Structure formats: structure tokens, C-alpha cells
Amino acid sequence: MTEPPPVDGSPGTGGPGERPVAAGGESTAPSAATAPRLLVMPATDGLTPIVWPGPTDQPAWAIPVTVPPGTQGYAIFLPLVPEGANPASPAAPAQRTAARPAALAATGPTTQVVRPVEETADDGQPPSPPAATVADPATADGPAPADAPATGDRAAPAAPAAPAAPAAPAGPRVPPAAAFGYQPSGPYSFRPVPPQPSFFDRVWPGPPPARRLTTPLAVVAGALGVATFVPLGRTGLGWLLGYLVLTVGVAVAVRHHIAELPQPERWLRTGWAVAALALLAVLGFRNAWWLVTFCVLGALACTALAIIGGRRIRSILFSLVAAPIAAVRGVPWVRAHVRVSDDSGATRRVVGSVVVTVAFLIVFGALLSSADAAFSRVLGALIPEISVSGVFRWLFLAAVGALIAVAAVYTLAAPPNLSSVDRETSRSIGLIEWAPPIATLTTLFGGFVAVQFTVLFGGQRHVLDTTGLSYAEYARSGFWQLVVVTVLALAVLGGVTRWARRDRPLDRLLLRILLGLLSALSVVIVISALSRMYTYQKVYSFTGERIFVMAFELLLGAVFLMVLVAGVRWRGGWIPRLTAALAVVMLLSLAALNPEDYAARRNIARYEQTGRIDAWYLRALSADATPALSTLPDPVRRCTLSWIADDLAEPDPWHAWNLGRQRAREVLDRLGPDAIGNQRDCRRADQFDLPKTRTPR
């Protein structure tokens, strides 16, 4: 390989402003025996020279490059080979010089010089350590030598001599190319630097491989329990039974990991698991679709908190998201338990036993069922009917149960580090930024509360005179707006509490005053909203959904009271967990109230007083309201019971037993078939409906 002739200003040619510098910063004489081959470049005016310090006995050069500000480009790496040496020949191992990458980067007048990477020579001895100091080109004085030995008709740059260098400091050195994403894996090759640790590597690396047979058995128990007991599309006791089987299987599989948790955390996780069981138990007693939907969602949230934990808002929200992620990440980990299990024979024996058991049930069950009609009815009640839709439903439930079990065992085996999720946020909002808007909002809330007290003491006449609306219309017109106001006010309180600075006593004093006033005024707004909704329902009609919204608004009021308490000592880390616990209590309280039965009884009382009733709404109630609806006179009773009777026409399997439907069937049996109406009765009952064009009083 031929090389271009050296030019003035290039390394090794004695150009101005550059000379070889040894470890101590002194110039060295060129040596023809160690002159390296060098790729040179034409001279360019205004170059800032870079002096490579060079380790002992291994000269190296760096080409100076001037990089204007804003220029984009790549680093240049030049492997150097001593002249006259064959890198592939083992005859002259002492003359071989390992390649050294040089990372060239210049920003203005400052030039960064990086050290070469330590390598091992061909003779197995490590090279001498590099110099401990790096020469700055600004301090190098005098021109570089102009003489350079020639090889053939091409001039070769001179290499600096290798004086003795001081010992390098102990400890590993960072490869210079690592800053550009590469590390040297040999004299002339580079490999990519390993990527930086991801979020999961830092926060949630997951459990190591294990060989416990209890882990796949827990997943199987969860899948079979949910698929066998849960009556999808029906409320019933099977929801509780399926979750109970799943919980027991997971607890047995991870009992060692649970025992390693701190005792307070262990009690907290157990409490969330019990809360999930309590919410799913509601499905065995209540039949209102909206109530059981919120209970199932609440049970899933409690399950996520029981599996992953969570103390503050960030970690609680992370738990809700991380549980589905754990179900996906844990599938390969659980599958590895079966693949690398030491006792593979036990697995085959268990699978074989299950297959033989299922075959016995199918063969002998079919024969005995055909032999006796009574036994056939009992067996039909225990075993659900097999159909294509039933098979797909069973597979879906089995997959859901298995994934929940996978998420539980995977996370409890190695829970994530939630301390990095709940890290402290820098408080960057100063007094001048948050105080004016919070003061304005507090003043606005104060004016609204003053008007509310005027309406409260003025009564219906004051409302009619000032707004032209009846009291019921006035109450209906503002409830939903007040709900939005309370939610937004709670968000503002949380944001200011988290990001407002508290460095000075004045900051803390104003925060306590303004946020305390805003919280107290928000509590009054919550009371006003509740009063409006109660008044509206007294005039129009009570519904289960409206009762739920009132309960939610009451929960928001409790959160504002907690904010007031936390502001005394600036410690509110307990608020998110207590809020989640109060949400569970709210759902359980609604289940104990039986909201649809309560709404039906209040509507019946209004019907007895005014002769008006919302028959369209009452006939859409669930079986929970049947005992109350049975006291209505005809034809309203016949209409309202018609839809419920249609829903209860088919008997429930044993795992779909529900107390509300059981009581409704008993009431319908007592009334007899003549008490059940049809569409004709509903048309007659429409005359009792509340007129929509008439202003209520």
C-alpha cells in the first residue's frame, strides 16, 4: 500500500505548530526503526494541532482537524503499523505496534485528547501503560523536526522516540471510542458498545430463572379456576370462587417470596387481596349491571396493588399499568419452569393423570346420565352445556385466569423498585408564578360559596325571583358543572402541592393559607352539589346511577378534607392509598345499600304522594328492585315486572347463583304468572309517567 507524500503541516513532517511529544511533554527525536505508516492530509491554514502523548514504545499520531461550530460528522480512527514490520508475521512480535483509535473532536479552541485502550501484544505480555499526563497543544513550544526518513520514493513521517513513562494510575480505563458507541475488540476491529440499561433493567429486571414446579401449577390452577367457576355474562358467586382458587394457587407458589417482604408491606398486600375478594363477592348478592361493573374494575385495581404495591400517585398508576405488562413478560419465565424442570417425569405423570380423569368423566358420565333421568338433570346442572360459543368462552376465561396468575407469580418473585417511580419532583414554581392564580381562584370560590349561602337561606322564592327557574330546575342545571369544578380543583391542589417551592417561610405560610382556603371552599361546593342532586331526585326520580354520582362526589369531598389535614405538617404521602381504600369502601357501601331497590322504594313513595312515576326507568331496573316493585298497583306493576321476568326465565347454573335473582324468583312465584304483564301493560302505564312538558313544582 502506497501513501501520499507528506506535506507541510501534517503530522510527522515537521509542520509548524506540531511536534511529537513524549509522556513528559518533551520533544523526541524521530526514529527510523519505529517510523509508522501514516495517512496524511493536505495542509490547511488555521489548523489547531493535536499532540498525541503516546504510550511507552508505542508511538501514535492524531491528525489535527478544525471543526467549525455546528458541523456534523464522524470520528476518525487510524490504526498505526510500524514501518517494515509484518503484522501477521510472528517473527517480529516486539516490533508490532497495536492499533490505537483516536477520537478526534474539536469545539472552538479546545481540543479533547483521549487515551488509547490497553491491549495485549502478540507475545502475551501487556504493553507498557500509557502516560499519565496529556500534553496540551497550546503548551507545546517550538516547531516539530522537519526531517523524516524516506522509504523508496515516498516520504514517511518520523515517529517520536519512546522515553520511559511514569506508571499509569491503577483502575480501568475507558475506551476512547466508547464515546462514539464502539469499543475495540482487537487491533483493527471494533464492536458496538452495549446499550444503556433500559427502564426495566433499572427498575424491574424480573426474577432469575427458577425450577419450581409450583409456579406452572399455580398458573394452571388460575386458568382452570376462572374458566370453571366464572359465569361470563352473568353475575354470580362463581366470580368469587374463581378468584379465590387463583389467589390460593398464587399464594402457595410465592409463599417464600411473600415471607421476605417487610411485615407492614405484607399486611398491606394482604389487605388489597381481601378487598378484591370483597368486591367480587358483591356479584353474588347484587345484580345491577353498573354496580357489578365498577366492582369488577375495582377488584382488578386492588389485584394490581396486591401484586405490585404502590404508595403514592405515581406508583399506584404504575401498578395499574405494570400488571398487564407483567402478564406478558412473565410468560417466557413461567414456560422455562416446565422446560428446565429437574423432575420432568413428575410433569408427565400429572398430565397423564389429568387426561385419564377427564376420559373417565366423559365415558362413565355419559353412560350414567343416559341410564337415569334424575341423575342426568343433576349432572346437567353441574356441568355446563358444551357448545362452540361455550368452548370459546371457556378458552377466553382460561387465558385471562392464566395471565393474571402469571403476572402475580412473576411480580411477587421479583417486585419492581418503586422508589425510583416515586422519586421526588424538583419544585420549580416560584411564589410569583403560583400565588396570583391560586389567590384569584380562591376569591372566585369564595364568591360562589357566598351566593350558595344566600340561596340556602332564601329558599325557593329567592331562586324563582332571581333566576326565573323552579328550585328543581335550578338544582338540575348546576350539578354536573360542580362535579367538574371539584375534580379540576383537586387537580390544581395536587399540582401546586407537588411543584410549588417551599424554600422560604413565606412560601410555606402562603401555601398553607391559600391551599387551605381553597380546600375548605371546595368542601362547601361539594356539599352544594350533593344538595342539588338530592333535590333534583326528589322532584324527578331517584336512579341508581345518580346515587353513584352522589357517592363519588362525597368521595371527592373526603379527599379535600384529607388535603386540609395533610397541609398541617406537609405530609400527604398517605393520601393516595387512603383514597383508594375509601373508593373500595364506597363501592361496598353502595352494595350494602342496594341502590336500585332504594331508588325503586323512593319512586314508589313519590308515586303515592303525587300519582306520578317514571315507569320507563323502573321497568329497566334489575332483579334487585323486584321486592319493591311488587308493591306497585296494576298496570304499573305488570309493566315493571315484565322485563325482569324475561331476564329470569332461564334458570341459573350453580356457579351463577345470585341472591338478588333468587329473591326476585321467589317474589314472582308468589305473585303468580298473572302478575306479569307485557308491552300492552307498559303502554297503559305510560300515562303515569312524569310529564316532560310540564314544569314540576
DRENMAR-502292 format. One line per 2 residues: number of its first residue (from 1); their letters; for each residue x, y, z of C-alpha. Coordinates in steps of 0.25 Angstrom, whole numbers, plus 5000, padded with zeros to 4 digits. Last residue first. Layout:
residues N
NUM> a> X,Y,Z  ...
END
This chain:
residues 697
697> rp> 4627,5089,5166  4629,5082,5153
695> tr> 4629,5089,5140  4620,5081,5130
693> tk> 4626,5077,5116  4632,5064,5121
691> pl> 4620,5059,5129  4624,5049,5139
689> df> 4620,5035,5135  4606,5030,5140
687> qd> 4600,5031,5126  4612,5022,5121
685> ar> 4606,5010,5129  4596,5007,5119
683> rc> 4606,5006,5108  4614,4997,5118
681> dr> 4602,4988,5120  4601,4986,5105
679> qn> 4616,4982,5105  4614,4971,5114
677> gi> 4610,4968,5129  4614,4958,5140
675> ad> 4604,4958,5151  4596,4947,5145
673> pg> 4608,4937,5145  4608,4936,5160
671> lr> 4611,4947,5171  4618,4937,5180
669> dl> 4626,4931,5169  4630,4945,5164
667> ve> 4634,4949,5178  4643,4936,5180
665> ra> 4649,4938,5166  4653,4952,5170
663> rq> 4659,4947,5183  4668,4937,5176
661> rg> 4671,4948,5165  4677,4957,5176
659> ln> 4684,4946,5184  4692,4941,5171
657> wa> 4695,4927,5167  4704,4927,5155
655> hw> 4713,4915,5159  4700,4906,5161
653> pd> 4695,4909,5147  4684,4919,5146
651> pe> 4670,4916,5141  4665,4923,5129
649> al> 4652,4932,5130  4659,4942,5140
647> dd> 4662,4952,5129  4648,4951,5123
645> ai> 4642,4953,5137  4651,4965,5140
643> ws> 4645,4971,5127  4631,4969,5130
641> lt> 4632,4973,5145  4631,4988,5142
639> cr> 4619,4986,5133  4611,4977,5142
637> rv> 4614,4986,5154  4610,4999,5146
635> pd> 4597,4993,5142  4594,4990,5153
633> pl> 4598,4995,5167  4612,4995,5172
631> ts> 4616,4986,5183  4624,4976,5174
629> la> 4633,4987,5170  4640,4988,5184
627> pt> 4643,4973,5184  4647,4973,5169
625> ad> 4658,4984,5171  4670,4975,5172
623> as> 4665,4968,5159  4670,4979,5151
621> la> 4663,4992,5147  4659,4995,5133
619> rl> 4644,4994,5137  4646,5005,5147
617> yw> 4652,5015,5137  4641,5015,5127
615> ad> 4631,5015,5138  4635,5028,5144
613> ir> 4624,5030,5154  4614,5041,5156
611> gt> 4602,5040,5166  4608,5051,5174
609> qe> 4609,5045,5188  4608,5030,5186
607> yr> 4616,5032,5173  4627,5039,5181
605> ai> 4627,5027,5191  4628,5018,5179
603> nr> 4640,5026,5174  4647,5025,5187
601> ra> 4645,5010,5188  4650,5008,5174
599> ay> 4663,5016,5176  4666,5008,5189
597> de> 4664,4995,5182  4673,5000,5171
595> pn> 4683,5005,5181  4685,4992,5189
593> la> 4690,5000,5201  4700,4989,5204
591> al> 4705,4989,5190  4707,5004,5191
589> sl> 4715,5003,5204  4724,4993,5197
587> lm> 4726,5002,5186  4729,5014,5195
585> vv> 4738,5005,5204  4746,5002,5191
583> al> 4748,5016,5188  4751,5019,5202
581> aa> 4763,5009,5201  4768,5016,5188
579> tl> 4767,5030,5195  4775,5024,5207
577> rp> 4786,5020,5198  4787,5033,5190
575> iw> 4786,5041,5203  4797,5035,5211
573> gg> 4808,5043,5204  4802,5055,5209
571> rw> 4812,5061,5219  4813,5076,5219
569> rv> 4810,5077,5235  4797,5084,5235
567> ga> 4795,5082,5220  4792,5068,5221
565> vl> 4779,5070,5229  4774,5080,5219
563> vm> 4777,5071,5208  4770,5060,5215
561> lf> 4757,5068,5216  4758,5071,5201
559> va> 4759,5056,5199  4747,5054,5207
557> gl> 4739,5064,5198  4744,5056,5186
555> ll> 4738,5043,5192  4725,5050,5194
553> ef> 4725,5054,5179  4726,5039,5176
551> am> 4715,5035,5185  4706,5046,5179
549> vf> 4710,5040,5165  4706,5026,5170
547> ir> 4692,5031,5175  4690,5037,5161
545> eg> 4693,5024,5154  4684,5016,5163
543> tf> 4672,5025,5160  4663,5034,5168
541> sy> 4652,5042,5161  4648,5056,5157
539> vk> 4645,5065,5169  4653,5057,5180
537> qy> 4664,5054,5170  4666,5068,5167
535> ty> 4667,5072,5182  4677,5061,5185
533> mr> 4685,5065,5173  4685,5080,5177
531> sl> 4689,5077,5192  4701,5068,5187
529> as> 4706,5079,5178  4705,5089,5189
527> iv> 4712,5080,5199  4723,5078,5189
525> iv> 4724,5093,5187  4725,5095,5202
523> vs> 4737,5085,5202  4743,5093,5191
521> la> 4743,5105,5200  4751,5098,5210
519> sl> 4761,5093,5200  4763,5106,5194
517> lg> 4764,5113,5208  4775,5102,5212
515> ll> 4782,5104,5199  4783,5119,5201
513> ir> 4787,5119,5215  4796,5107,5215
511> ll> 4803,5111,5203  4804,5126,5207
509> lr> 4811,5121,5220  4821,5111,5213
507> dl> 4825,5121,5203  4827,5132,5214
505> pr> 4836,5122,5222  4845,5121,5210
503> dr> 4849,5109,5202  4835,5103,5200
501> ra> 4835,5103,5184  4822,5099,5177
499> wr> 4823,5087,5169  4816,5076,5177
497> tv> 4806,5084,5185  4803,5093,5173
495> gg> 4799,5081,5164  4791,5073,5175
493> lv> 4783,5086,5178  4780,5089,5163
491> al> 4776,5074,5161  4766,5075,5173
489> al> 4761,5088,5167  4759,5081,5154
487> vt> 4751,5070,5160  4743,5079,5169
485> vv> 4739,5088,5157  4735,5076,5148
483> vl> 4725,5072,5159  4720,5086,5160
481> qw> 4717,5086,5146  4710,5073,5147
479> fg> 4701,5079,5158  4698,5092,5152
477> sr> 4685,5092,5144  4678,5081,5152
475> ay> 4677,5089,5165  4672,5101,5158
473> ea> 4662,5092,5151  4657,5087,5164
471> ys> 4657,5100,5170  4648,5106,5159
469> lg> 4655,5115,5150  4653,5130,5148
467> tt> 4667,5133,5153  4666,5143,5163
465> dl> 4651,5143,5167  4650,5128,5166
463> vh> 4663,5125,5174  4658,5135,5185
461> rq> 4645,5128,5186  4651,5114,5186
459> gg> 4659,5117,5199  4666,5130,5203
457> fl> 4675,5123,5214  4681,5113,5204
455> vt> 4681,5123,5192  4689,5133,5200
453> fq> 4698,5122,5205  4701,5118,5191
451> va> 4704,5132,5187  4714,5133,5198
449> vf> 4720,5120,5193  4722,5125,5179
447> gg> 4729,5138,5184  4738,5130,5192
445> fl> 4741,5121,5180  4745,5133,5172
443> tt> 4754,5138,5183  4761,5125,5184
441> lt> 4763,5124,5169  4769,5138,5169
439> ai> 4778,5135,5180  4783,5122,5173
437> pp> 4785,5130,5160  4793,5140,5167
435> aw> 4801,5131,5177  4806,5121,5166
433> ei> 4816,5128,5158  4821,5139,5167
431> lg> 4823,5129,5178  4832,5121,5170
429> is> 4830,5108,5162  4842,5099,5161
427> rs> 4840,5089,5172  4848,5077,5167
425> te> 4840,5064,5168  4844,5054,5178
423> rd> 4844,5040,5173  4832,5031,5174
421> vs> 4836,5022,5162  4850,5021,5166
419> sl> 4845,5016,5180  4836,5006,5173
417> np> 4847,4996,5171  4839,4985,5164
415> pa> 4835,4972,5170  4844,4960,5168
413> al> 4836,4947,5171  4824,4955,5174
411> ty> 4824,4960,5160  4825,4947,5153
409> va> 4816,4940,5162  4805,4950,5161
407> av> 4806,4954,5146  4806,4939,5142
405> ai> 4793,4937,5151  4786,4948,5144
403> la> 4791,4943,5130  4785,4929,5134
401> gv> 4772,4934,5138  4770,4942,5126
399> aa> 4774,4931,5117  4765,4921,5124
397> lf> 4753,4931,5123  4756,4932,5108
395> lw> 4757,4917,5106  4744,4915,5113
393> rf> 4737,4926,5105  4742,4919,5092
391> vg> 4737,4906,5097  4723,4911,5101
389> sv> 4722,4918,5088  4724,4905,5081
387> si> 4715,4897,5090  4716,4889,5103
385> ep> 4705,4891,5113  4710,4894,5127
383> il> 4713,4883,5136  4707,4883,5150
381> ag> 4693,4886,5146  4694,4876,5135
379> lv> 4699,4865,5144  4687,4867,5154
377> rs> 4677,4866,5142  4684,4854,5137
375> fa> 4684,4847,5150  4669,4849,5150
373> ad> 4668,4843,5136  4676,4831,5140
371> as> 4683,4822,5130  4687,4832,5120
369> sl> 4694,4840,5130  4701,4828,5135
367> la> 4707,4825,5122  4711,4839,5118
365> gf> 4717,4841,5132  4725,4828,5130
363> vi> 4731,4832,5117  4733,4847,5119
361> lf> 4737,4846,5134  4747,4835,5131
359> av> 4753,4842,5120  4755,4855,5128
357> tv> 4762,4847,5139  4771,4839,5129
355> vv> 4776,4853,5123  4778,4859,5137
353> sg> 4786,4847,5141  4795,4847,5129
351> vv> 4798,4862,5131  4802,4859,5145
349> rr> 4810,4847,5141  4817,4855,5130
347> ta> 4820,4866,5140  4826,4856,5150
345> gs> 4835,4851,5139  4841,4864,5136
343> dd> 4846,4865,5150  4858,4874,5148
341> sv> 4849,4885,5142  4856,4892,5131
339> rv> 4845,4893,5121  4833,4894,5131
337> ha> 4840,4905,5138  4844,4912,5125
335> rv> 4830,4914,5122  4828,4922,5134
333> wp> 4839,4932,5130  4834,4932,5116
331> vg> 4820,4936,5120  4825,4946,5131
329> rv> 4827,4958,5122  4813,4958,5116
327> aa> 4806,4956,5130  4816,4966,5136
325> ip> 4812,4977,5125  4797,4975,5129
323> aa> 4801,4977,5144  4810,4989,5141
321> vl> 4799,4998,5136  4791,4998,5149
319> sf> 4803,4997,5157  4809,5009,5150
317> li> 4797,5017,5154  4799,5014,5169
315> sr> 4814,5016,5168  4812,5030,5162
313> ir> 4800,5034,5172  4808,5030,5184
311> rg> 4809,5017,5192  4809,5005,5182
309> gi> 4809,4990,5182  4812,4981,5171
307> ia> 4803,4969,5173  4793,4974,5183
305> la> 4792,4987,5176  4789,4980,5163
303> tc> 4779,4972,5170  4772,4984,5176
301> al> 4771,4990,5162  4765,4977,5157
299> ag> 4755,4977,5168  4751,4991,5166
297> lv> 4748,4988,5151  4740,4976,5155
295> cf> 4732,4985,5166  4730,4996,5156
293> tv> 4724,4986,5146  4715,4980,5158
291> lw> 4709,4993,5161  4706,4997,5147
289> wa> 4700,4984,5144  4691,4984,5156
287> nr> 4690,4969,5160  4695,4969,5175
285> fg> 4698,4957,5184  4708,4948,5178
283> lv> 4714,4959,5169  4717,4967,5182
281> al> 4727,4955,5186  4736,4961,5175
279> la> 4737,4974,5183  4740,4966,5196
277> la> 4751,4957,5189  4758,4969,5183
275> av> 4758,4976,5197  4764,4963,5203
273> aw> 4775,4964,5192  4777,4979,5196
271> gt> 4778,4976,5210  4788,4964,5208
269> rl> 4797,4974,5200  4797,4984,5212
267> wr> 4799,4973,5222  4812,4968,5215
265> ep> 4816,4983,5213  4815,4985,5228
263> qp> 4823,4972,5231  4834,4974,5221
261> le> 4834,4965,5209  4842,4952,5210
259> ai> 4830,4944,5214  4823,4947,5201
257> hh> 4835,4942,5194  4835,4929,5201
255> rv> 4819,4928,5199  4821,4930,5184
253> av> 4814,4917,5179  4805,4915,5190
251> av> 4800,4929,5190  4798,4928,5175
249> gv> 4789,4916,5176  4781,4921,5187
247> tl> 4778,4934,5179  4774,4927,5167
245> vl> 4765,4918,5174  4759,4930,5181
243> yg> 4757,4938,5168  4749,4926,5162
241> ll> 4740,4925,5175  4737,4940,5176
239> wg> 4733,4941,5161  4725,4928,5163
237> lg> 4716,4934,5173  4708,4941,5162
235> tr> 4707,4952,5152  4705,4947,5138
233> gl> 4711,4950,5124  4723,4941,5128
231> pv> 4720,4931,5139  4733,4930,5146
229> ft> 4735,4916,5152  4741,4907,5142
227> av> 4749,4917,5133  4754,4925,5145
225> gl> 4758,4913,5154  4764,4905,5142
223> ag> 4773,4917,5138  4777,4920,5152
221> av> 4780,4906,5155  4788,4904,5143
219> va> 4796,4917,5146  4799,4912,5160
217> lp> 4803,4898,5155  4813,4906,5146
215> tt> 4819,4912,5158  4818,4901,5168
213> lr> 4828,4893,5159  4839,4901,5164
211> ra> 4851,4902,5155  4856,4916,5154
209> pp> 4861,4926,5145  4864,4940,5151
207> pg> 4853,4949,5155  4850,4962,5147
205> pw> 4859,4974,5144  4849,4984,5149
203> vr> 4854,4998,5151  4868,4998,5145
201> df> 4867,4988,5134  4852,4991,5132
199> fs> 4855,5005,5129  4866,5001,5120
197> pq> 4881,5000,5123  4890,5007,5113
195> pp> 4893,4999,5100  4906,4990,5099
193> vp> 4916,4997,5092  4917,4993,5077
191> rf> 4929,4985,5073  4942,4990,5067
189> sy> 4953,4983,5058  4968,4986,5055
187> pg> 4975,4983,5068  4964,4975,5074
185> sp> 4951,4976,5081  4951,4992,5081
183> qy> 4939,4998,5087  4928,5006,5079
181> gf> 4917,5016,5082  4924,5029,5079
179> aa> 4928,5032,5094  4933,5017,5095
177> ap> 4943,5020,5084  4953,5025,5095
175> pv> 4952,5012,5103  4950,5016,5118
173> rp> 4962,5012,5126  4961,5002,5138
171> ga> 4968,5005,5151  4982,5008,5155
169> pa> 4989,5020,5151  4999,5019,5140
167> ap> 5014,5017,5143  5023,5028,5138
165> aa> 5028,5028,5124  5042,5024,5119
163> pa> 5045,5030,5106  5039,5025,5093
161> ap> 5044,5033,5082  5035,5040,5073
159> aa> 5031,5035,5059  5036,5041,5046
157> pa> 5027,5043,5035  5030,5034,5022
155> ar> 5034,5040,5009  5031,5032,4997
153> dg> 5041,5029,4986  5046,5017,4994
151> ta> 5044,5019,5008  5048,5032,5013
149> pa> 5052,5037,5027  5047,5050,5032
147> da> 5054,5063,5035  5046,5075,5039
145> pa> 5046,5074,5054  5034,5080,5060
143> pg> 5033,5095,5063  5035,5101,5076
141> da> 5026,5101,5088  5015,5091,5092
139> ta> 5007,5098,5103  4995,5101,5094
137> pd> 4996,5087,5088  4992,5081,5102
135> av> 5001,5069,5106  4993,5058,5113
133> ta> 4998,5053,5126  4998,5039,5132
131> ap> 5006,5033,5120  5001,5020,5115
129> ps> 5004,5007,5122  5014,4998,5115
127> pp> 5008,4987,5107  5003,4974,5113
125> qg> 5011,4962,5110  5005,4950,5102
123> dd> 5015,4951,5091  5005,4956,5082
121> at> 5003,4969,5090  4992,4971,5099
119> ee> 4983,4983,5099  4980,4995,5107
117> vp> 4972,5005,5100  4978,5019,5096
115> rv> 4976,5031,5103  4967,5043,5099
113> vq> 4971,5057,5094  4960,5067,5094
111> tt> 4963,5080,5087  4958,5094,5092
109> pg> 4960,5106,5082  4946,5104,5077
107> ta> 4940,5091,5079  4949,5080,5074
105> al> 4947,5065,5073  4956,5054,5069
103> aa> 4955,5040,5075  4968,5033,5073
101> pr> 4968,5018,5072  4981,5011,5075
99> aa> 4985,4999,5066  4996,4990,5073
97> tr> 5010,4992,5070  5018,4980,5065
95> qa> 5033,4981,5066  5033,4972,5078
93> pa> 5025,4961,5071  5036,4961,5060
91> ap> 5035,4946,5054  5020,4944,5057
89> sa> 5017,4950,5044  5003,4956,5042
87> pn> 5006,4970,5046  5018,4970,5036
85> ag> 5028,4980,5041  5036,4989,5032
83> ep> 5029,5002,5036  5022,5001,5049
81> vl> 5007,4999,5048  4997,5010,5052
79> pl> 4981,5008,5053  4975,5022,5050
77> fi> 4960,5024,5055  4953,5037,5050
75> ay> 4941,5042,5058  4929,5045,5049
73> gq> 4922,5058,5044  4913,5070,5047
71> tg> 4918,5084,5047  4910,5093,5057
69> pp> 4923,5101,5061  4934,5099,5051
67> vt> 4943,5087,5052  4958,5088,5050
65> vp> 4965,5075,5049  4978,5071,5054
63> ia> 4983,5057,5050  4986,5048,5062
61> wa> 4999,5041,5063  5004,5028,5071
59> pq> 5017,5023,5076  5017,5010,5084
57> dt> 5029,5008,5092  5023,5016,5104
55> pg> 5009,5021,5102  5007,5032,5092
53> pw> 5004,5047,5096  4997,5050,5084
51> vi> 4998,5065,5081  4986,5071,5074
49> pt> 4989,5083,5065  4979,5094,5063
47> lg> 4978,5096,5048  4977,5111,5043
45> dt> 4982,5108,5029  4980,5094,5023
43> ap> 4991,5085,5019  4988,5073,5011
41> mv> 4985,5060,5018  4994,5049,5023
39> ll> 4991,5034,5025  5002,5029,5034
37> rp> 5012,5017,5033  5019,5017,5046
35> at> 5034,5021,5048  5039,5011,5058
33> aa> 5053,5008,5052  5054,5021,5046
31> sp> 5054,5028,5059  5050,5043,5061
29> at> 5056,5051,5072  5047,5053,5084
27> se> 5040,5066,5089  5038,5067,5104
25> gg> 5023,5067,5110  5027,5056,5120
23> aa> 5019,5045,5113  5026,5048,5100
21> vp> 5023,5059,5090  5024,5058,5075
19> re> 5024,5072,5068  5013,5082,5063
17> gp> 5011,5097,5062  5018,5098,5048
15> gg> 5020,5085,5040  5031,5076,5043
13> tg> 5026,5065,5034  5022,5055,5045
11> ps> 5008,5060,5046  5003,5069,5034
9> gd> 5007,5084,5034  5015,5083,5022
7> vp> 5012,5072,5013  5016,5057,5014
5> pp> 5015,5049,5001  5003,5040,4999
3> et> 5004,5026,5004  5006,5013,4996
1> m> 5000,5000,5000
END
